[in-house]
Amino acid sequence: MGRLRRKRTHHGIRDNYRKQRTRAYTRDLDQIHGDLKPENYDKMKNQEVDTDLPGLGQHYCVECARHFIADTHYQEHLKSKLHKRRLKKLEDEPYTQEEADRAAGLGKPDNGKRGGKLSREIDVEMED
């Protein structure tokens, strides 16, 4: 009798992919647009000391949603290509749910102005 093939040779490949994908997850652009509003921006920039975050949570880039160990690293990040790309992406306003519904055909129908009369062309017979 020959050797038997090992069972479950591909066990967990899908789970490893999911783990890696969610580990590197960052905030979406529409979430960052909410953080850039003046009332939220001050809260994000002036966070309380948190021992679990890098740099005690004091060096935070709101546009990229990243914490840095020291102010020097943060200043280098502000000059980097990644930060500039993110700023360019954030220039565009995010789509609203209403726009998405209209694009899908789920919005309210546009029937014109309310109470307006329909303009119909009426054929008039002329007398000679």
Sequence and secondary structure as in RCSB ss.txt:
>XXXX:A:sequence
MGRLRRKRTHHGIRDNYRKQRTRAYTRDLDQIHGDLKPENYDKMKNQEVDTDLPGLGQHYCVECARHFIADTHYQ
EHLKSKLHKRRLKKLEDEPYTQEEADRAAGLGKPDNGKRGGKLSREIDVEMED
>XXXX:A:secstr
      S TTTTHHHHHHHHHHHT    HHHHHHHTSHHHHHHHHS    TTSGGGG SEETTTTEE SSHHHHH
HHHTSHHHHHHHHHHTS    HHHHHHHHT S     STT             
